[in-house]
Amino acid sequence: MTDDGLVPTIDALRVPLDHASDVAGLEHLQKDGVLRPDEVIAVTGKTEGWRAGETSRLDADRAIRGFLLDRGSRQVEAINQIPMVFTTGGIGILTPHVVIYTRSLAKPAADGRARLAMGVARSELVRPEWLVSSKMVEANADAVRAAAVDAGIAPQAVEYVVGKAYYPSQQDFADARAAGHHIPELDSNTLFRKASGAAGLGVAVAVDGMPLPAADDVGVQMDLWSAKVAASANEWEPVGGEGPQTQLMVFGNRVGAGGRLRVGHSAMNDTLDVNALPRALRNAGLDVGPGPLSPAHRDRIVAVYVKFSLPVGGRLLGRRQVSENPQYGDQVKAALGGMFAAFLQDNLVWISGSATHQGPAGGGTVAVVVDVS
């Protein structure tokens, strides 16, 4: 708290995208005095890409960093440290959009209730050999703890973590082997599970108090999981930061914080668990019923995060899924997007697949940021 009684205050703005590099909405918000570029600390987004080789994540990232650099006073090094977590697959009725998080100073919430606290951090630079040890989990757990410090909360008070985990390329692995590191041959699916799973388990270690898991359990033992994380993984993309790192943003609620927002989460037990959404909403402080949201409740939704895994063994409720279809994963994402959008009566949903150690196997995690003012 400052001498004049001001405290860190988080706000968030949802902006639909007309194309991957669209910053027109941000420009309008700045012109109206709603958005101050130097206050932006994190960005999440759903982009439109749906096929191999597309670049919508990179396009959105570069466009927003460029906007912040051109319209604010921070140097490029500071802009590059801002975590930006985009997920592709703008399919079905999902609408591409971003959520811009800002931090400023304001009076504490007048009602004395906890409000959203948010912190950001990056891991150490990722080394190829970490992917076959527990070091990757440990590095991610350290980054979660650092982000909690940035938020002004204890790690145990973290309600949810959104992140992007990176894994080295096959060339990086080849170079590490040539330097004397023993790294077995790993296919792309195994690498993804190791990297994404290390992020999920890093949250479990830092936030839930799970002991550091054995290296062989990462990406394999799916009975180890946290309900408080949504993290994807891919090879390093040339945007932001100095090299391959896990970038994280943590969300929690803190008494004495300012602003209008709260966050809540829940575990999604299976692909049809639409009730995970009202559980998360009630956890955030909205007293919602079992059906579609009323217009009054819908207007209080600021951000929705869904991380899911495919049904275990290709069966849902014991019934076979046509999981051999190469488009099956995207079809499930579209179905989930429709399911949650119908409940929300809104299709601005951040939804990402391939959850690994993130919610129960065959299920996933859900989090919401809501306006409780």
Beta strands, then each sheet from edge to edge (+ up, - down):
strand 1: 7-16
strand 2: 40-46
strand 3: 84-87
strand 4: 97-106
strand 5: 115-122
strand 6: 158-167
strand 7: 229-235
strand 8: 247-254
strand 9: 261-268
strand 10: 301-308
strand 11: 315-316
strand 12: 319-320
strand 13: 350-352
strand 14: 364-371
sheet 1: 1+ 4- 2+ 3+
sheet 2: 5+ 8- 6+ 7+
sheet 3: 9+ 14- 10+ 13+
sheet 4: 11+ 12-
end
